[in-house]
Amino acid sequence: MIINIVLVEPEIPQNTGNIARTCAATGARLHIVKPMGFRIDDKKLKRAGLDYWQYLDITYYENLADFLQKTEGANYYLFTTKGQKVYSDVSFPDNCYLIFGKETKGLPEDFIIANRQNALRVPMQGEIRSLNLSNTVALATYEVLRQWGFPSLENKGELHDYKWSEV
């Protein structure tokens, strides 16, 4: 089972690095739609992703039109504060694409309107604009994995200095 995480025009390297680490930990594929607000060799990006870059499956697209053309017919789920449905009310299929907009502006509204049936939001108090992008990606990714029963993920739960069988 495959989850595709799509970042449309990410602006903050630390967020993208954190998201890359989440993708590495969960086996999700990462799709980055340009333009980006940083260079891919940015030190902040590499630091946030730590040493997990070799575990990633990353695809880059020149723009949103390029992404949509190359993934035509896919199951898109847009995460936006403007969504009409709550993310936890949706059953996510295999090979779904979870799409997130840039930090300062989100996804283009015409794209949201065209996909309104799959425009999802995370509930928040009214005074709060949004969650951090990397937190939202982690929340969404683990909701999909929870629904799927956490396929192929290990839950080791090991202590550093002790063994559970000895305490």
C-alpha positions as CSV (number, residue, x, y, z in Angstrom):
1,M,0.0,0.0,0.0
2,I,1.3,3.4,-1.0
3,I,0.8,6.9,0.3
4,N,2.0,9.8,-1.8
5,I,2.8,13.1,-0.1
6,V,2.6,16.1,-2.4
7,L,4.1,19.5,-1.5
8,V,3.0,22.3,-3.8
9,E,5.6,25.1,-3.8
10,P,7.1,24.5,-0.3
11,E,8.8,27.6,1.1
12,I,10.5,26.6,4.3
13,P,13.4,24.1,4.1
14,Q,13.0,22.9,7.7
15,N,9.4,21.9,7.0
16,T,10.3,20.0,3.9
17,G,13.1,18.3,5.8
18,N,10.8,17.2,8.5
19,I,8.3,15.9,6.0
20,A,11.0,14.0,4.2
21,R,11.8,12.3,7.5
22,T,8.2,11.4,8.0
23,C,8.1,9.9,4.5
24,A,11.3,7.9,5.2
25,A,9.8,6.6,8.5
26,T,6.5,5.6,6.9
27,G,7.6,4.5,3.4
28,A,5.5,7.3,1.8
29,R,6.6,8.7,-1.6
30,L,7.4,12.4,-1.6
31,H,6.4,14.6,-4.6
32,I,7.6,18.2,-4.7
33,V,5.9,20.7,-7.1
34,K,8.1,23.6,-8.0
35,P,8.9,26.4,-7.5
36,M,10.4,25.9,-4.1
37,G,11.4,28.7,-1.7
38,F,14.9,27.2,-1.2
39,R,17.5,25.2,-3.0
40,I,17.3,21.4,-2.6
41,D,20.9,21.4,-1.2
42,D,20.0,23.9,1.5
43,K,21.7,23.0,4.8
44,K,18.5,23.5,6.8
45,L,16.7,21.1,4.6
46,K,19.4,18.4,5.0
47,R,19.6,19.0,8.8
48,A,15.8,18.6,9.3
49,G,15.8,15.4,7.3
50,L,18.8,14.1,9.2
51,D,20.4,11.1,7.5
52,Y,17.3,9.7,6.0
53,W,17.6,11.1,2.5
54,Q,18.8,7.7,1.1
55,Y,15.5,6.1,2.2
56,L,13.3,8.5,0.2
57,D,11.5,8.1,-3.1
58,I,11.2,11.7,-4.4
59,T,9.8,13.0,-7.6
60,Y,9.9,16.7,-8.7
61,Y,7.5,18.5,-11.0
62,E,8.0,21.8,-12.7
63,N,4.6,23.2,-11.6
64,L,1.1,22.1,-10.6
65,A,0.0,21.5,-14.2
66,D,3.0,19.2,-14.8
67,F,2.1,17.2,-11.6
68,L,-1.6,16.9,-12.6
69,Q,-0.7,15.8,-16.1
70,K,1.7,13.2,-14.9
71,T,-0.7,11.8,-12.2
72,E,-3.9,12.1,-14.1
73,G,-6.7,9.9,-12.8
74,A,-5.1,9.6,-9.3
75,N,-7.0,9.9,-6.0
76,Y,-6.3,13.4,-4.8
77,Y,-7.0,14.5,-1.2
78,L,-6.3,18.2,-0.6
79,F,-5.5,19.4,2.9
80,T,-6.6,22.9,3.3
81,T,-8.1,25.1,6.0
82,K,-10.9,25.8,3.4
83,G,-12.0,22.1,3.2
84,Q,-15.6,21.2,3.8
85,K,-14.9,17.7,5.2
86,V,-12.9,16.7,8.2
87,Y,-9.9,14.5,7.3
88,S,-10.9,11.7,9.7
89,D,-14.3,11.3,8.0
90,V,-12.6,10.0,4.8
91,S,-11.6,6.4,3.9
92,F,-8.3,6.7,2.0
93,P,-7.6,4.2,-0.8
94,D,-4.3,2.7,-1.7
95,N,-2.0,4.9,-3.8
96,C,-3.7,8.1,-2.6
97,Y,-2.1,11.5,-3.1
98,L,-2.3,13.8,0.0
99,I,-1.7,17.3,-1.3
100,F,-0.5,20.2,0.8
101,G,0.0,23.9,-0.3
102,K,2.8,26.3,0.5
103,E,3.1,27.6,4.0
104,T,2.1,31.2,3.4
105,K,-0.9,30.7,1.1
106,G,-1.9,27.1,0.9
107,L,-3.3,25.6,-2.3
108,P,-4.7,27.7,-5.2
109,E,-8.4,28.2,-4.7
110,D,-9.4,27.2,-8.2
111,F,-7.6,23.8,-7.6
112,I,-9.6,23.5,-4.3
113,I,-12.9,24.2,-6.0
114,A,-12.2,21.7,-8.8
115,N,-11.5,19.1,-6.1
116,R,-14.0,20.2,-3.5
117,Q,-15.3,16.7,-2.8
118,N,-11.8,15.8,-1.5
119,A,-10.9,19.1,0.1
120,L,-10.2,18.1,3.8
121,R,-9.5,20.2,6.9
122,V,-8.1,19.6,10.3
123,P,-10.5,21.0,13.0
124,M,-9.0,23.9,15.0
125,Q,-10.2,26.6,17.2
126,G,-11.6,29.6,15.2
127,E,-8.8,32.0,16.1
128,I,-6.1,29.8,14.8
129,R,-5.2,30.1,11.1
130,S,-3.5,26.8,10.5
131,L,-1.2,24.1,11.9
132,N,2.5,23.9,10.9
133,L,2.8,22.2,7.5
134,S,5.1,19.3,8.7
135,N,2.7,18.6,11.6
136,T,-0.3,18.5,9.3
137,V,1.6,16.1,6.9
138,A,2.5,13.8,9.8
139,L,-1.1,13.9,11.2
140,A,-2.6,13.0,7.8
141,T,0.0,10.3,6.9
142,Y,-0.5,8.5,10.2
143,E,-4.3,8.7,9.8
144,V,-4.1,6.9,6.5
145,L,-1.7,4.3,8.0
146,R,-4.0,3.9,11.0
147,Q,-6.9,3.2,8.7
148,W,-4.8,0.7,6.8
149,G,-3.7,-1.1,10.0
150,F,-0.1,0.3,9.8
151,P,1.0,-2.1,7.1
152,S,4.7,-3.0,7.1
153,L,5.6,-0.7,9.9
154,E,7.3,-2.0,13.0
155,N,6.6,-0.9,16.5
156,K,9.7,-1.9,18.3
157,G,9.0,0.0,21.5
158,E,12.5,-0.8,22.8
159,L,14.2,1.0,25.7
160,H,17.7,2.4,25.3
161,D,19.3,1.2,28.6
162,Y,17.0,-1.7,29.6
163,K,15.0,-4.5,28.1
164,W,11.3,-4.6,28.9
165,S,11.5,-8.2,29.9
166,E,14.0,-7.2,32.7
167,V,12.0,-4.4,34.3
